[in-house]
Amino acid sequence: MADCELMSTCPYFNGDFQEGPELTERLKKEYCRGDYTLCGRYIAYKALEGERKRENPEFAAQIN
């Protein structure tokens, strides 16, 4: 499976978290570089995609 389309803007993928580097890297491998369709952030993003486009199409184009 390809990498998640949100990796460049995802605060989880790009952040520094307290979980520890081993856990963070394992989760990134599983969700960001694996089956990202199971990621809660991705699911929420896709669920709200139509609403974002209706409310602010210019902003929606920037984050896609």
C-alpha positions in Angstrom: 0.0 0.0 0.0 1.2 3.5 -0.7 2.0 6.1 2.0 -0.8 8.1 3.5 -1.7 11.2 1.4 -1.7 13.3 4.6 1.8 12.5 5.8 3.2 15.9 4.9 0.6 17.8 7.0 -0.2 15.3 9.7 0.7 16.5 13.2 1.1 13.0 14.4 3.6 12.0 11.6 5.6 15.2 11.9 5.3 15.7 15.6 7.5 14.8 18.6 5.4 12.8 21.0 6.0 11.5 24.5 5.1 7.9 23.6 8.8 7.2 22.9 10.5 6.8 19.6 10.0 3.0 19.3 6.2 3.2 19.7 6.0 6.3 17.5 7.9 4.6 14.7 5.9 1.4 14.9 2.6 3.3 14.7 3.9 5.4 11.7 5.0 2.2 10.0 1.6 0.5 10.7 -0.7 3.5 9.8 1.2 6.2 7.9 3.2 3.8 5.7 0.9 0.8 6.0 -2.9 0.6 6.1 -3.6 4.3 6.7 -7.4 3.7 6.0 -7.5 2.4 9.6 -6.0 5.6 11.1 -8.5 7.7 13.1 -7.1 11.0 11.8 -7.5 9.8 8.2 -11.0 8.5 8.8 -12.1 11.8 10.2 -10.4 13.7 7.4 -12.2 11.7 4.8 -15.5 12.0 6.6 -15.3 15.7 6.7 -13.9 16.2 3.2 -17.2 17.2 1.5 -18.0 19.7 4.3 -14.6 21.3 4.0 -15.0 21.7 0.2 -18.5 23.3 0.6 -17.4 25.7 3.4 -14.0 26.8 2.1 -12.9 25.4 -1.2 -9.7 27.4 -1.3 -8.5 26.1 2.0 -9.6 22.5 1.1 -7.4 22.7 -2.0 -4.4 23.8 0.1 -4.5 20.8 2.4 -5.2 18.2 -0.2 
